[in-house]
Every structure is written in C-alpha cells, then in structure tokens.
Amino acid sequence: MNRFRMKGGIPSEDGKELSEALPIRDIWPARDLVYPVSETEEAPAGLLVKEGDLVLAGQMIATGEGAFPIPVYASVSGKVKAMEPRRTETGAEVYSVIVENDGAYREMEWSGGRPLEELADAEVLDRIRRAGIAQPGETERSIVEKLTVEEPDGITCVIGNCLECEPYLTADYRRLIEAPERIAGGLRAILRLFPNAEGILAVNRKRKDAVQALRETIEPEERMQVVPLKTKYPLGLEQMLTWRFTGRKLPFSASPKEAGCIVLSCDVLDSVYQAVFEGRPLLHRVVTVTGEAVAKPQNFRVCIGTSYGELTGQAGGFKREPMKLLSGGPMKGVVLEDLNVPVSRTASALLCMAKDEGASGEPGPCIRCGKCTEVCPENLLPGKLADFAQKQNMESFERYGGTECCGCGCCSYVCPAKRNLTGEIETARCQVKYAAAGDGRS
C-alpha cells in the first residue's frame, strides 16, 4: 500500500494570478545573442564555428562536452561576432559564441514528419540526443543521461511532472492548455524506450482546464493516464513524485531509476516532442516574466541566448525598483546580479520581486518560532541542523538526519530571521558526502 504523506511545504498558487491568464507570446531579440559552449573560460574541442562565420537558426555551433554531451545550436541567423568568456545567469564566466542577429531568422531544413511508429527505438533516442535537451539543476546535464538505463524493461513508471509547484511560475500551465498534444506526444515518444512502463501526467487538480485538455488528448491511450494531485511545493521534486507513485521513499541523493521510475518535466516533454516528431533541436524557451516589480507580467517564447534585459523591456519595464531578480522561481531560482546575461536552455522564469522573500541580507537571530520545522517536507529540524552545520558538529548533523534534506528551500523562505538555512544545511551535507567518499563509504 502506498503510504505517501507529504507534510509541510508551502502553497504553490502564490503569485500565479499575475500571469496565468496570459497566452504565450513570441518575442524576437533585437540585440546580439550569447551561447555558452563550455563550462570553462577556454574554447572547447567541439567548437564548430569561428569568428566571422555566417550561421542559420538550428545550426549546430558546438558538439558539447562530457560523456553525455549537449549540442549547442544557434537560435537565429546571423554572423559570429565574437568568441570569448561571458557571464551566465549563475555568475560564472563561460566561453561563449556571440551571434549578431541579422533579423531574417533563416532556418536550417528539418528532417521530421515521420510517424512515431516508423522510427526505431535507437532513432527516437538519437533524435533526443541531437536536440540539445538539458535537464534543469545546479549544472546542466543531458536528458539522455536520465534516459540511459542498463535494463529498460525494469522501468515501470514514467512521470511527466506538469504540477509547476513553485509560486509565480505559469509557463507550463500555458503549455498544457495551449498545446497539450505536444506534452502527451513527448511522453508517448519516451514510452517507446521503456516497453513495460506506464506513463503518468501529474497535474495540479486546481487546473481543471489543463486536466481536461490532457485527458481529451491522450484518449484512448492504454499506457498513459492523467492524475490530478493536490499540489503544494515541493511535491514536484522527482523523489517526492517517485514516492507518491511507487510507494518507495528515496533519499535526496538517489535517482528515481532505483525505484524503476523516470521523472521528466513538462518543458522537457515539449522539447522531446519537437525533437522526435519534428526533427527540430531546442532553440526556444517559454519563460514567465513576472513579479510585483514588473509592469506587465507575461509568458514569452524566446530565443535561447536572448538577454534577460530584453525580456523586461518586452514586459513594460519595471513599475518599481525590484528588491530581487531571480532566474527561476522564488524557491530554487538563481539570484541575478545583472540582467545582461543570456536565457539558457533550462530557463523557466524571470522573477522581479518588489519585496524580498526568503533568506538574503543580514540574518537575525533565531527566535525559535518553529516555522522552518512546520514547512519541512522531510520532517527535519532545519534550525537545529543549521546550528550543527555552523558549529561543524557533523556527528549531530548526521544523527538528526541532515543528509536527508532535499534542499527545497522552504525553511529559508519562511524564516522571519532571514537565515539561509537551506544553504548552511546543503554545505554541511556536501561535507559529509565528500568525507564519506574519502573513507570509502558509499
């Protein structure tokens, strides 16, 4: 029997009213586009262009690096203006290709149009690999890494996470009601790779129009179902969804594949549809530009590599000075110090906050209010764990379950003292992990 019971968490509906009713609108960049192609400041071996070259939208400009490389594509046509280190949304200086947009948006020819039934499993995976689709996280990793398993028959559940749990974000919701066939089609393509798996589209039950649109789209699929869920953050974490649908509670460090499960985000399923059914690489992102500081919140479809500064201009600029700018949602987003950085292939939002939520600035003393404990979905004591972390008391940190923290950020978000509880716990968790690796422990 599945005894899933997620305690704590925070409401996921906060701030969504600003942009949820606004359709996705295409915008086109007016300035140069920046494409990070290496994790370092040095030119990668897989670079395919040089300064002065003319490129088309959809042309591969770098093959990517590592065991599971992610190809990089130009999203506009134009001339390679420069190749140099540029700052990204994480604050790192990364070797990048800068393309001067010619405004013509001339594209490569696409090799799509074949029915899924005519594609071999290997061709489905190869189309996904060549599309340059990344899974969001602290570092971008190819979605192919998540789809690569030793025994495909052992995967029994593929979950499409369409919950969009973080407050303010509405890009996925707009995808679901404007083009549900793309989300369902992406899941259908993934199921080709795992013959014993059931496909589940998990949707916020309050989004009745999205639930209905998806159900009408998948009927009469035998291997797919839409499951409406009572949603609060962080139910969308893949370990939480794995627990919900398989009954197996995994530690935060474990992969859902250990429970025979694969969890994919709504935007990844959209990108998979585009890759498999249309033969097109990932060139655009749907980004929610929102928050109380921006004049006209919007949902934009934007070329990857566009400056965040252009997005705020298209949203009417700021109606008041923002207290904080985030790439992503208020829980897992990255603080932006400068809007002159490119939209990445995993970007989901630009959040312009008029008041500062969560931990930032000079923290105050803990007042023992207990709010962090109330919202912790892992039933931990975040305040006590952060104290142990500060004092480097790793024995007590482990004894009180610090290594089981999922890093959701709820404790920092509600802390009235503005303590960076999540960051302190995560630092200690990493120290324990590396110490265990040095001792030869798993």
C-alpha positions as CSV (number, residue, x, y, z in Angstrom):
1,M,0.0,0.0,0.0
2,N,1.3,3.5,-0.9
3,R,1.5,5.4,2.3
4,F,2.7,8.7,0.8
5,R,2.1,11.6,3.1
6,M,4.0,14.8,2.3
7,K,3.8,17.1,5.3
8,G,4.9,20.7,5.3
9,G,5.6,22.6,2.1
10,I,4.2,25.9,1.0
11,P,1.3,26.9,-1.2
12,S,2.1,26.7,-4.9
13,E,-0.6,29.2,-6.1
14,D,1.1,32.3,-4.7
15,G,1.8,34.9,-7.4
16,K,0.4,32.8,-10.3
17,E,-2.5,35.2,-10.7
18,L,-0.2,37.7,-12.2
19,S,0.4,35.8,-15.5
20,E,-1.7,32.6,-15.6
21,A,-4.3,34.1,-17.9
22,L,-1.8,35.5,-20.4
23,P,-1.2,33.4,-23.5
24,I,2.4,32.6,-24.6
25,R,3.6,35.4,-26.9
26,D,6.6,35.1,-29.3
27,I,9.2,37.8,-29.0
28,W,12.3,38.3,-31.1
29,P,15.6,39.5,-29.9
30,A,16.8,42.9,-31.0
31,R,20.5,42.6,-29.9
32,D,23.3,40.0,-30.1
33,L,22.7,36.5,-28.7
34,V,25.1,34.7,-26.4
35,Y,25.6,30.9,-26.4
36,P,27.7,29.4,-23.7
37,V,29.5,26.4,-25.2
38,S,31.9,25.3,-22.4
39,E,31.9,25.1,-18.6
40,T,35.2,26.9,-18.6
41,E,36.7,30.1,-20.0
42,E,38.6,28.1,-22.6
43,A,37.5,27.2,-26.2
44,P,36.1,23.7,-26.2
45,A,37.4,21.0,-28.6
46,G,33.9,20.6,-30.1
47,L,33.6,24.1,-31.4
48,L,32.2,24.1,-35.0
49,V,32.3,27.8,-35.9
50,K,34.8,30.6,-36.0
51,E,34.6,34.4,-35.8
52,G,33.1,35.8,-39.0
53,D,31.1,32.7,-40.0
54,L,27.5,33.0,-41.1
55,V,25.1,30.7,-39.3
56,L,21.4,29.7,-39.6
57,A,18.8,29.1,-36.9
58,G,19.1,25.5,-36.0
59,Q,22.8,25.2,-37.0
60,M,25.0,23.3,-34.5
61,I,27.8,25.6,-33.3
62,A,29.3,23.2,-30.7
63,T,29.1,19.5,-30.1
64,G,29.1,19.7,-26.3
65,E,31.4,18.1,-23.8
66,G,31.5,15.1,-21.5
67,A,30.1,11.5,-21.5
68,F,26.6,12.9,-22.4
69,P,27.3,16.0,-24.5
70,I,24.6,18.6,-25.1
71,P,24.9,20.1,-28.5
72,V,24.6,23.9,-28.8
73,Y,22.6,25.5,-31.6
74,A,22.2,29.0,-32.9
75,S,18.6,30.1,-32.4
76,V,18.8,33.0,-35.0
77,S,20.6,33.5,-38.3
78,G,23.5,36.0,-38.4
79,K,27.2,36.3,-38.1
80,V,29.5,35.0,-35.4
81,K,30.6,38.4,-33.9
82,A,32.9,37.2,-31.2
83,M,34.1,34.1,-29.2
84,E,35.0,34.9,-25.7
85,P,34.2,34.4,-22.0
86,R,30.8,35.9,-21.0
87,R,28.9,35.9,-17.7
88,T,25.9,33.5,-17.4
89,E,22.9,33.5,-15.0
90,T,25.0,31.6,-12.4
91,G,27.5,34.4,-12.3
92,A,30.3,32.2,-13.9
93,E,32.4,33.4,-16.8
94,V,31.9,30.8,-19.5
95,Y,33.4,30.6,-23.0
96,S,30.6,31.7,-25.4
97,V,29.8,32.2,-29.0
98,I,28.2,35.7,-29.7
99,V,26.0,35.9,-32.8
100,E,24.9,39.2,-34.4
101,N,21.3,38.7,-35.2
102,D,20.5,39.6,-38.9
103,G,16.8,39.8,-38.2
104,A,16.0,37.4,-41.1
105,Y,15.6,34.2,-38.9
106,R,16.6,31.9,-41.7
107,E,16.5,28.3,-40.6
108,M,18.1,25.0,-41.4
109,E,16.0,22.4,-43.1
110,W,14.5,19.9,-40.7
111,S,14.3,16.1,-41.2
112,G,11.0,15.5,-39.4
113,G,7.5,14.5,-40.3
114,R,7.7,10.7,-39.9
115,P,5.2,8.9,-37.7
116,L,6.5,7.6,-34.4
117,E,5.6,4.0,-35.5
118,E,8.1,4.2,-38.3
119,L,11.0,5.2,-36.0
120,A,13.2,2.6,-34.4
121,D,13.9,2.9,-30.7
122,A,17.5,3.9,-31.4
123,E,16.4,6.6,-33.7
124,V,14.0,8.0,-31.1
125,L,16.8,8.3,-28.6
126,D,19.2,9.7,-31.2
127,R,16.8,12.5,-32.1
128,I,16.5,13.4,-28.4
129,R,20.3,13.3,-28.1
130,R,20.9,15.5,-31.1
131,A,18.3,18.1,-30.0
132,G,20.4,19.5,-27.2
133,I,17.8,19.0,-24.4
134,A,19.0,19.5,-20.9
135,Q,17.5,18.7,-17.5
136,P,17.4,21.6,-15.1
137,G,19.5,21.5,-12.0
138,E,22.6,23.0,-10.4
139,T,24.5,22.1,-13.6
140,E,23.0,21.4,-17.0
141,R,23.1,17.7,-17.9
142,S,21.8,16.0,-21.0
143,I,18.3,14.4,-20.7
144,V,19.9,11.4,-22.4
145,E,21.8,10.6,-19.2
146,K,18.4,10.3,-17.4
147,L,17.0,8.0,-20.1
148,T,20.0,5.7,-20.2
149,V,19.5,2.6,-18.1
150,E,21.0,-0.8,-18.2
151,E,17.7,-2.6,-18.2
152,P,14.9,-0.6,-20.0
153,D,12.4,-3.4,-19.1
154,G,13.0,-2.5,-15.4
155,I,11.5,0.9,-15.8
156,T,7.8,0.6,-14.9
157,C,6.8,4.3,-14.5
158,V,7.5,7.4,-16.5
159,I,6.1,10.5,-14.8
160,G,5.5,13.8,-16.6
161,N,5.8,16.5,-13.9
162,C,3.2,19.0,-15.0
163,L,2.5,20.3,-11.5
164,E,4.5,23.6,-11.7
165,C,4.8,23.7,-7.9
166,E,6.9,26.8,-7.5
167,P,4.9,30.0,-6.8
168,Y,4.7,32.6,-9.6
169,L,5.5,30.3,-12.5
170,T,2.9,29.7,-15.2
171,A,4.8,28.8,-18.4
172,D,4.0,25.0,-18.0
173,Y,0.3,25.8,-17.3
174,R,0.1,27.8,-20.6
175,R,1.8,24.9,-22.4
176,L,-0.8,22.5,-21.1
177,I,-3.8,24.4,-22.3
178,E,-2.4,25.8,-25.5
179,A,-0.6,22.7,-26.9
180,P,-1.5,19.6,-24.8
181,E,-0.8,17.4,-27.8
182,R,2.9,18.3,-27.5
183,I,3.2,17.2,-23.9
184,A,1.3,14.0,-24.5
185,G,3.3,13.3,-27.6
186,G,6.6,13.8,-25.8
187,L,5.5,11.3,-23.2
188,R,4.4,8.9,-25.9
189,A,7.8,9.1,-27.5
190,I,9.6,8.4,-24.2
191,L,7.4,5.3,-23.6
192,R,8.7,3.8,-26.8
193,L,12.0,3.4,-25.0
194,F,10.5,1.6,-22.0
195,P,8.1,-1.2,-23.1
196,N,7.0,-2.1,-19.5
197,A,6.4,1.5,-18.3
198,E,3.1,3.3,-17.6
199,G,3.0,7.0,-18.5
200,I,1.6,9.4,-15.9
201,L,0.9,13.0,-16.4
202,A,0.8,14.6,-12.9
203,V,-1.2,17.8,-13.0
204,N,-2.4,20.3,-10.3
205,R,-6.0,19.4,-9.7
206,K,-7.0,23.0,-9.4
207,R,-6.0,23.4,-13.1
208,K,-9.2,21.7,-14.3
209,D,-8.9,23.1,-17.8
210,A,-5.4,21.6,-18.2
211,V,-6.6,18.3,-16.8
212,Q,-9.4,18.2,-19.2
213,A,-7.2,19.2,-22.2
214,L,-4.7,16.5,-21.5
215,R,-7.4,13.8,-20.9
216,E,-9.0,14.6,-24.2
217,T,-5.6,14.5,-25.9
218,I,-4.5,11.1,-24.7
219,E,-7.8,9.2,-25.1
220,P,-7.8,6.2,-25.8
221,E,-4.2,5.6,-24.8
222,E,-3.8,2.4,-22.8
223,R,-0.4,3.2,-21.3
224,M,-1.0,6.8,-20.3
225,Q,-3.1,8.5,-17.7
226,V,-3.7,12.0,-16.3
227,V,-3.5,12.1,-12.5
228,P,-4.7,15.3,-10.8
229,L,-3.0,16.0,-7.5
230,K,-3.5,18.3,-4.6
231,T,-0.4,20.4,-5.1
232,K,2.0,22.3,-2.9
233,Y,5.7,22.9,-3.2
234,P,7.9,20.8,-3.2
235,L,5.7,17.9,-4.4
236,G,7.3,18.4,-7.9
237,L,10.7,17.2,-6.7
238,E,11.4,13.9,-8.5
239,Q,12.0,12.0,-5.3
240,M,8.6,13.2,-4.0
241,L,6.8,12.1,-7.1
242,T,8.6,8.8,-7.1
243,W,7.4,8.2,-3.5
244,R,3.8,9.3,-4.5
245,F,3.5,6.9,-7.4
246,T,5.7,3.9,-6.5
247,G,5.5,4.0,-2.7
248,R,9.3,4.0,-2.4
249,K,10.8,6.8,-0.4
250,L,14.3,7.6,-1.8
251,P,17.0,9.7,-0.2
252,F,17.5,13.0,-1.9
253,S,20.8,11.8,-3.4
254,A,19.2,8.7,-5.0
255,S,17.9,8.5,-8.6
256,P,14.3,7.6,-9.2
257,K,15.7,4.9,-11.6
258,E,16.5,2.9,-8.4
259,A,12.7,2.6,-8.0
260,G,12.1,1.8,-11.7
261,C,10.9,5.3,-12.3
262,I,11.9,8.2,-14.6
263,V,10.6,11.8,-13.9
264,L,10.6,14.4,-16.7
265,S,9.4,18.0,-16.6
266,C,6.7,19.4,-18.7
267,D,9.1,21.5,-20.7
268,V,11.3,18.5,-21.4
269,L,8.4,16.6,-22.8
270,D,7.6,19.5,-25.0
271,S,11.2,19.6,-26.3
272,V,11.1,15.8,-26.8
273,Y,8.0,16.1,-29.0
274,Q,9.7,18.8,-31.1
275,A,12.9,16.6,-31.5
276,V,11.2,13.3,-32.3
277,F,8.1,14.4,-34.3
278,E,9.5,17.5,-36.0
279,G,13.2,16.7,-36.1
280,R,14.0,20.2,-34.6
281,P,16.6,21.0,-32.0
282,L,15.9,23.1,-28.9
283,L,16.0,26.7,-29.9
284,H,13.4,28.5,-27.7
285,R,12.3,28.6,-24.1
286,V,8.9,29.5,-22.7
287,V,9.7,32.0,-19.9
288,T,7.4,33.6,-17.4
289,V,8.4,37.2,-16.7
290,T,6.5,38.1,-13.5
291,G,6.6,39.6,-10.0
292,E,5.2,42.7,-8.4
293,A,8.0,44.9,-9.7
294,V,7.5,44.3,-13.4
295,A,4.9,46.5,-15.2
296,K,3.2,43.8,-17.4
297,P,3.8,40.2,-16.4
298,Q,3.9,37.9,-19.5
299,N,4.6,34.4,-20.7
300,F,7.1,34.6,-23.6
301,R,8.5,32.2,-26.1
302,V,12.0,33.5,-26.5
303,C,15.1,32.5,-28.5
304,I,17.8,30.9,-26.3
305,G,20.7,33.3,-25.9
306,T,18.5,36.4,-25.6
307,S,19.5,38.8,-22.9
308,Y,17.2,38.9,-19.8
309,G,17.3,42.6,-20.1
310,E,15.3,42.4,-23.4
311,L,12.6,40.4,-21.6
312,T,12.0,43.1,-19.0
313,G,11.7,45.6,-21.8
314,Q,9.0,43.5,-23.6
315,A,7.2,43.3,-20.3
316,G,6.9,47.0,-20.0
317,G,10.0,47.6,-17.8
318,F,9.8,48.0,-14.0
319,K,7.0,49.8,-12.3
320,R,9.1,50.0,-9.1
321,E,12.6,49.2,-8.2
322,P,13.0,45.4,-7.8
323,M,14.3,44.2,-4.5
324,K,15.5,40.9,-6.0
325,L,15.8,39.4,-9.5
326,L,15.7,35.7,-10.0
327,S,16.2,33.4,-12.9
328,G,13.6,30.8,-12.0
329,G,11.1,30.7,-9.1
330,P,11.4,32.0,-5.6
331,M,12.4,28.6,-4.1
332,K,15.0,27.2,-6.5
333,G,15.8,30.3,-8.6
334,V,19.3,31.8,-9.0
335,V,19.8,35.4,-8.0
336,L,20.7,37.7,-11.0
337,E,23.1,40.5,-10.3
338,D,23.0,41.6,-13.9
339,L,20.2,41.3,-16.5
340,N,22.8,41.3,-19.3
341,V,23.1,37.6,-19.2
342,P,21.6,35.1,-21.7
343,V,18.5,33.0,-21.4
344,S,19.7,29.4,-21.0
345,R,18.2,26.2,-22.4
346,T,16.7,25.4,-19.0
347,A,15.4,28.8,-18.1
348,S,11.8,29.0,-16.8
349,A,11.2,32.5,-15.4
350,L,12.5,35.9,-14.7
351,L,11.1,36.8,-11.3
352,C,11.2,40.5,-10.4
353,M,10.3,40.8,-6.7
354,A,9.2,44.1,-5.2
355,K,9.8,42.7,-1.7
356,D,12.5,40.3,-0.7
357,E,11.2,36.9,0.2
358,G,13.4,34.3,1.7
359,A,16.9,34.5,3.1
360,S,19.0,37.4,1.9
361,G,20.7,40.4,3.5
362,E,22.0,40.3,7.1
363,P,20.3,37.4,9.0
364,G,18.9,38.0,12.5
365,P,19.0,35.6,15.5
366,C,16.7,32.6,15.6
367,I,13.5,33.3,17.6
368,R,12.6,29.6,17.9
369,C,9.2,30.2,16.1
370,G,9.2,26.7,14.6
371,K,8.1,27.8,11.1
372,C,11.0,26.0,9.5
373,T,10.0,22.8,11.1
374,E,6.3,23.2,10.1
375,V,7.1,23.5,6.4
376,C,9.9,20.9,6.2
377,P,8.6,18.0,3.9
378,E,11.2,15.6,5.3
379,N,10.1,16.2,8.9
380,L,13.5,17.5,9.9
381,L,14.6,20.3,12.3
382,P,16.2,22.8,9.9
383,G,17.1,25.4,12.6
384,K,18.9,22.8,14.7
385,L,20.6,21.3,11.6
386,A,21.8,24.8,10.5
387,D,23.2,25.3,14.0
388,F,25.1,22.0,13.8
389,A,26.4,23.0,10.4
390,Q,27.7,26.3,11.7
391,K,29.5,24.6,14.6
392,Q,30.9,21.9,12.3
393,N,29.2,19.3,14.6
394,M,28.9,16.7,11.8
395,E,28.1,13.8,14.1
396,S,25.0,15.5,15.4
397,F,24.2,16.8,11.9
398,E,24.1,13.2,10.6
399,R,22.3,11.9,13.7
400,Y,19.4,14.4,13.2
401,G,19.0,13.4,9.6
402,G,20.8,16.3,7.9
403,T,21.9,14.1,4.9
404,E,18.2,13.5,4.2
405,C,17.5,17.2,3.4
406,C,16.0,17.6,-0.1
407,G,17.2,21.2,-0.5
408,C,13.7,22.5,-1.3
409,G,14.3,25.9,0.3
410,C,11.0,26.0,2.2
411,C,12.7,26.7,5.6
412,S,14.7,29.7,4.3
413,Y,11.6,31.0,2.5
414,V,9.5,31.2,5.7
415,C,12.3,32.1,8.2
416,P,11.4,35.5,9.7
417,A,15.1,36.0,10.7
418,K,16.1,35.6,7.0
419,R,18.6,32.8,7.9
420,N,20.0,30.9,4.9
421,L,19.1,27.6,6.5
422,T,19.0,25.7,3.2
423,G,22.4,26.9,2.2
424,E,24.0,26.1,5.6
425,I,22.5,22.6,5.6
426,E,23.5,21.9,2.0
427,T,27.1,22.9,2.7
428,A,27.2,20.5,5.6
429,R,25.5,17.8,3.6
430,C,28.2,18.1,0.9
431,Q,31.0,17.9,3.5
432,V,29.5,14.7,4.9
433,K,29.2,13.3,1.4
434,Y,32.8,14.0,0.4
435,A,34.1,12.8,3.8
436,A,32.2,9.5,3.2
437,A,33.7,9.2,-0.3
438,G,37.2,9.7,1.2
439,D,36.5,7.0,3.8
440,G,35.4,4.6,1.1
441,R,31.8,4.6,2.2
442,S,29.0,4.6,-0.4
